[in-house]
Amino acid sequence: MKDAAVRCFARHGYQAASMDEIAELAGVSKPLVYLYLGSKEELFTACIRREAGALLDAVAAGVEDRSRPADEQLWAGLLAFFTYVADHPDAWVVLSRRAWTQGEQFAAEASRMREEIAGFVAGLIGDAARDVHGVIAERDVHALAQALVGSAESLADWAGGTPGMTAKEAASTLMNFAWAGLGNLMKSERWSPR
């Protein structure tokens, strides 16, 4: 039933999605949807939480071997992220667009997911700095994590609408963009305005 709800919310958004359509897509009666999943509001919240958890689990599983060099961990995390998004486009639409635009409580759910991913990425960036004996201030680590997560989200949206763009190509694009910049920061090479 939640799979049907995710498809319906992705297609129509929260307001326009109907419990009748969700029940029809799931092949069950409407009263059964209400009985097992509660109100439409409760169902949308449950869908956001489930899909956010699945995305977080996919990224964490991609990086589970923390003994690998930092660049390989970041690559694995990015590839896992873009692969999940490519394999679950309806889930991504719910998380990246629908949750943010359907009200404060739903945006708060999506924000929790984003902060959890950013915290995870901050850990990877901090580890990378230690691996190459670089020193990056804690504030910079968190700023870089936010920038990387925002870039990944934006690139995922673009890649999803670009025919022929694969998860591997999207991950490679962001990896090349991010790792070269991180590498310079770790060597204390910073860009500054002239």
Secondary structure, DSSP 4 states (H G I P E B T S, - for coil): -HHHHHHHHHHHHHHH--HHHHHHHHTS-HHHHHHHH-SHHHHHHHHHHHHHHHHHHHHHHHT--TTS-HHHHHHHHHHHHHHHHHH-HHHHHIIIIIHHHS-HHHHHHHHHHHHHHHHHHHHHHHHHHHHTT----HHHHHHHHHHHHHHHHHHHHHHHTSTT--HHHHHHHHHHHHHHHHHHHHTT------
